[in-house]
Amino acid sequence: MSETWTIAELADRAAGLLRDSGQRVNGRVREVPSERLIRWYTTIGLLDPPLTRRGRVALYGRRHLLQLVAVKRMQAEGSSIAEIQITLAGATDTMLAQAAGLPLDPPTAPAPPPAPSAPPARPLPVPPLPTAPLSAAPPPTAAQPTAAAPPSPPAPDPRPSPPAHPGRRPQEPGVTEGAGPRFWARRAESPSWPVHGVRLAQGVTLLIDGAGRPPTEDDLEAVLAAAGPLLAVLEERRLHEGSAT
């Protein structure tokens, strides 16, 4: 991506190019553009809108610089804003570069000279490896007595052990003596009544739990009429899909 500048950086670059030209109008140095003048040029169409924005900061590019310098040079030659608008309407980058007296592409910095190549490294001499004298093999050592293996534990008795208190029913796992069964050991009782739903609006459903009968059409009309204030609150607080975004 080409180089981009903020509006202050664009004004500084254009001012530097205009000062380097040395053109004068009516015996005085030609006025350099300011940030307010750049915004006004953009409003009347002498400058294109910014290329992009970084948050709330507008960014400008090479074409904006060519447009800005071309406008100021034509003003220095005596052209009015109206004449400049007509002349630069639909101008290409090449036409803007000619009017601004600038190259079409920004000058590039010369490439640095290549670094001198280092002379090839000479291989270092490898010293001979020292040879160790052959030593006599160590005399064989006497065999050490092996430790005796520990005795194996006795096999468990396959017969079940008698209960600690004969005649008493074994306790349920996780239940202490004298206490009732745990709440997780009880079987959850399923409800014996249906649950009815009434769609009040898109994304808003009223659940009626424990009704002795399904709602009739008269019930639905009455519920919908009474749900008006609730829907108004949900819409005001944007809590269902029908709310405005």
matplotlib code that plots the C-alpha trace (Angstrom):
import matplotlib.pyplot as plt

x = [0.0, 1.3, 2.3, -0.6, -0.6, -2.9, -4.3, -1.6, 1.1, -0.4, -0.4, 3.3, 4.4, 2.5, 3.9, 7.5, 7.1, 5.6, 8.3, 11.0, 9.5, 10.1, 7.1, 5.6, 2.3, 2.2, 5.7, 5.0, 5.4, 2.4, 0.1, 0.7, -2.3, -3.7, -5.8, -9.0, -8.2, -7.7, -11.1, -12.7, -11.0, -12.4, -15.9, -15.9, -14.4, -10.9, -9.6, -10.8, -12.3, -9.8, -8.5, -9.5, -9.8, -7.8, -10.5, -11.6, -8.4, -8.7, -5.8, -4.7, -2.4, -0.2, -3.1, -4.2, -0.7, -0.7, -4.1, -3.2, 0.1, -1.5, -4.3, -1.8, 0.5, -2.5, -3.5, 0.0, -0.3, -3.4, -6.2, -9.4, -11.0, -13.8, -11.2, -9.2, -12.4, -13.1, -9.4, -8.9, -12.3, -11.7, -7.9, -5.8, -2.7, -0.5, -2.3, -2.2, 1.6, 2.2, 0.1, 1.8, 5.3, 6.0, 6.9, 4.0, 5.6, 7.4, 11.2, 12.7, 15.8, 18.9, 19.7, 22.7, 25.9, 26.4, 28.6, 32.0, 32.2, 34.3, 37.3, 36.7, 37.5, 40.4, 39.8, 41.3, 43.8, 42.3, 44.6, 45.1, 43.0, 45.0, 45.2, 44.6, 46.6, 44.8, 44.0, 43.7, 40.3, 39.2, 39.2, 35.9, 34.1, 32.5, 28.8, 26.8, 24.2, 20.7, 18.2, 15.4, 12.0, 9.5, 6.7, 3.5, 0.4, -2.1, -5.0, -8.3, -11.0, -13.7, -16.4, -18.5, -18.0, -21.1, -22.9, -21.9, -25.6, -27.4, -31.1, -30.6, -31.2, -28.0, -27.7, -28.1, -24.8, -24.4, -27.2, -26.3, -28.1, -31.4, -31.4, -33.9, -32.9, -30.9, -32.7, -30.8, -31.9, -35.6, -37.1, -38.3, -42.0, -43.1, -45.7, -49.2, -50.4, -49.5, -47.8, -49.5, -47.7, -49.2, -47.2, -47.6, -45.2, -42.1, -39.7, -42.1, -44.0, -46.1, -46.0, -49.0, -48.0, -50.7, -53.8, -56.6, -57.6, -56.1, -56.8, -59.7, -59.9, -61.6, -58.7, -56.1, -57.8, -58.0, -54.3, -53.1, -55.1, -53.6, -50.1, -50.0, -48.1, -45.6, -44.8, -44.4, -41.9, -40.0, -39.9, -38.7, -35.9, -35.2, -35.6, -37.3, -36.7, -39.5, -37.7, -36.1, -32.3]
y = [0.0, 3.5, 6.0, 7.8, 11.0, 12.7, 16.1, 17.9, 15.8, 16.5, 20.2, 20.1, 18.1, 20.5, 23.5, 22.2, 21.6, 25.0, 26.8, 24.9, 26.2, 29.9, 31.2, 34.5, 36.3, 40.1, 40.4, 38.1, 34.4, 32.4, 31.3, 27.7, 25.5, 25.0, 22.2, 24.3, 25.2, 21.5, 20.6, 23.4, 22.2, 18.7, 20.2, 22.0, 19.0, 20.2, 17.4, 13.8, 12.5, 10.8, 7.4, 5.8, 6.4, 5.2, 5.5, 9.1, 10.3, 10.8, 9.6, 11.1, 9.7, 10.7, 11.9, 14.4, 15.9, 16.3, 17.9, 20.3, 21.4, 21.8, 24.0, 26.3, 26.5, 27.5, 30.1, 31.5, 31.8, 33.9, 31.3, 31.6, 28.8, 28.4, 28.1, 25.6, 23.5, 23.4, 22.6, 19.8, 18.2, 14.5, 15.0, 11.9, 11.4, 12.2, 15.5, 16.5, 15.7, 18.0, 20.8, 20.4, 20.2, 17.0, 13.5, 11.1, 8.6, 9.6, 9.6, 6.5, 6.4, 5.0, 1.4, 1.2, -0.2, -3.9, -4.8, -6.1, -9.8, -11.4, -13.5, -17.2, -18.7, -21.0, -24.4, -24.8, -27.6, -30.6, -31.9, -35.6, -37.5, -38.7, -42.4, -43.9, -46.9, -50.2, -51.1, -54.6, -55.9, -55.7, -59.1, -60.8, -60.0, -62.6, -63.2, -61.3, -63.3, -62.4, -61.2, -63.5, -62.5, -61.3, -63.8, -63.4, -62.2, -64.8, -65.3, -63.6, -65.8, -66.3, -66.7, -63.5, -62.1, -62.2, -58.9, -56.9, -56.9, -60.0, -59.6, -55.9, -54.9, -53.7, -49.9, -48.3, -46.9, -43.2, -43.3, -43.2, -45.2, -43.6, -41.1, -41.0, -41.7, -39.0, -36.6, -37.9, -41.5, -40.4, -40.6, -37.3, -37.0, -36.0, -33.3, -34.5, -31.3, -29.9, -26.6, -24.3, -21.5, -18.3, -16.4, -12.7, -11.4, -12.4, -13.8, -13.4, -16.5, -16.7, -20.2, -21.2, -23.9, -25.8, -24.7, -27.2, -26.8, -25.5, -21.8, -21.0, -18.2, -15.9, -16.6, -15.8, -12.5, -11.5, -12.4, -10.6, -7.5, -7.5, -8.1, -4.7, -2.9, -5.7, -5.7, -1.9, -2.2, -5.0, -2.9, 0.2, -1.8, -3.8, -7.2, -9.1, -9.5, -7.1, -4.2, -1.4, -1.6]
z = [0.0, -0.9, 1.8, 3.5, 5.6, 8.1, 7.1, 9.0, 7.4, 3.9, 4.6, 5.7, 2.6, 0.3, 2.0, 1.7, -2.0, -2.6, -0.7, -2.7, -5.9, -5.0, -7.0, -5.9, -6.4, -6.4, -4.9, -1.9, -1.2, -2.3, 0.5, 1.6, 2.3, 5.8, 7.3, 7.0, 3.4, 2.6, 4.1, 2.0, -1.2, -0.4, 0.1, -3.3, -5.1, -5.8, -3.6, -3.5, -0.3, 2.1, 1.1, 4.4, 8.1, 11.1, 13.7, 13.4, 11.6, 7.8, 5.7, 2.4, -0.4, -3.3, -5.5, -2.8, -2.7, -6.5, -6.4, -3.6, -5.2, -8.6, -7.2, -5.5, -8.5, -10.8, -8.2, -8.3, -12.1, -11.7, -12.2, -10.1, -8.1, -10.7, -13.6, -11.6, -11.0, -14.7, -15.6, -13.1, -13.4, -14.2, -14.3, -14.2, -12.0, -15.0, -15.7, -12.0, -11.9, -14.9, -13.4, -10.1, -11.6, -9.6, -10.7, -11.0, -8.6, -5.4, -5.6, -4.2, -2.1, -3.8, -2.8, -0.5, -2.0, -1.4, 1.5, 0.6, 0.7, 3.3, 2.2, 2.3, 5.7, 5.9, 7.3, 10.8, 11.2, 13.0, 15.8, 15.9, 18.4, 21.5, 21.8, 25.2, 26.3, 26.4, 30.0, 31.3, 31.8, 35.5, 37.3, 37.6, 40.8, 43.0, 42.5, 45.1, 46.9, 45.9, 48.4, 49.3, 47.9, 50.5, 51.4, 49.5, 51.4, 52.3, 49.9, 50.9, 52.4, 49.8, 52.4, 53.1, 56.6, 58.8, 59.4, 62.4, 63.7, 62.7, 61.8, 60.7, 57.0, 55.3, 54.9, 51.5, 50.2, 51.1, 53.8, 57.5, 60.1, 61.3, 58.4, 55.5, 52.0, 50.2, 48.0, 44.9, 45.7, 45.3, 41.9, 40.6, 40.3, 36.8, 36.6, 35.9, 34.1, 30.6, 29.9, 27.4, 25.5, 24.0, 21.4, 22.3, 19.6, 17.6, 20.2, 23.2, 24.4, 27.6, 29.3, 31.4, 33.8, 35.7, 33.8, 34.2, 30.5, 27.3, 26.6, 24.3, 21.6, 24.1, 26.6, 23.9, 23.0, 26.6, 27.2, 24.1, 25.1, 28.6, 27.2, 25.5, 28.3, 28.7, 24.9, 25.1, 27.9, 26.0, 22.8, 24.7, 26.3, 23.1, 24.7, 21.8, 18.1, 17.1, 18.8, 16.7, 16.4]

ax = plt.figure().add_subplot(projection="3d")
ax.plot(x, y, z, "-o")
ax.set_aspect("equal")
plt.show()
